[in-house]
Amino acid sequence: MLQPIAPTQITAYTATSALGQGKAAMRSAVREARSGLRPLADADRPALALSRQLTTWVGCVERLDAPLPEAWSLWDCRNNRLAWMGLQADGFLDAVNAARQRHGPGRVAVVMGTTTGSIGATEAAYQARHVCGHFPDAMHHASLHTLHALGAFVQQALALEGPCFTLSTSCASSAKAFCSAERLLRLGVADAVVVGGVDTLCGSTLFGFHALQLLSPDPCQPFDTHRRGLNLGEAAGFALLERGAGALQLLGHGESSDAHHLSAPHPQGRGAEAALDDALARAGLDIDAIDFLHLHGTATPLNDEVEAALLSRRFSARTHASSTKGMLGHTLGAAGVMGSAFCLLAIETGLMPGTVNTREVDPVCGTGIRLQAAQGEVRVAASHAFGFGGSNCVLVWGRGNGHARSQERST
């Protein structure tokens, strides 16, 4: 039997995506039902190290041309540039500095989630080698060409010395980073944890999803009758977690791996439902307590159908459920932290996003998908993050007070 976890407060959080930098951009985009998606252009090819053009839409983050500050030049790549841009929003750097002063740099951990990390820089290195016969000198920083480059860069940029690791569990990566952070705090390994997720576009992701026939040539339409696939996007999101009650809290988390198929979910969503049940058990809440549900909602035919079936099977009609992929695209390893940011924003402001670009919900997806944004009281919110290989994660968020734990605890 899982017991409810101790309070874990969110001291600060921020998110940067194709919608803009920081929480203000998120708020305005939700209110305006604005999408940051645009066609992938020939002009994008040099920055993304693309060998040829694709017909699709993307959620690109602008102004990533400037290199990192000289002190971190060995870490310079598009993914780390986006990480640095994201860290500078919403006073997040100041919040981390204050936590470092409170606890000491060795007691603040870093847990990052990503799928491709700095692989775009590696692709560019091999393209240069193909042209000139050798790798450019600037490409010889071996640590840059590892999956842990993101975590190592963020730790150095924040002057932290605690435990540091990078998770890569496909599109659930940064959601699972929150689970690891809660365990580090609960076990006394750290007193504060910087959690984040960053992913940028590169050839491996774009052509990989194209090879799987999952890319849409048009703006993606989650749960729509006419959905044709997903659009990829870029994002960087961060949160600072500490022990104790606060205005915003991580109430529960659940993880599972259904291992049904390399790239398809279990047809009955068993792994996703197991993660949901564990998250509710750790939160000590019944499912009816959830006011807002941020769906994974990729706009791929099978994923949307399976997730919508779980929504219809378990959630009541009062829960506002929507996907934001039509606004910023599928941000892969950053999808979990972006879903978390939308949940925290909803709890703070009462503003719940709609499902942008979707016009006609597929009848097979039921009637629970909300197309329009709404304003209301949000005490508890939950976010789904489901990845390749059946890697599933559900997170439950809430206010530091005003929510009641259920008397009956799930098992």
Disulfide bonds with the S-S distance in Angstrom:
none
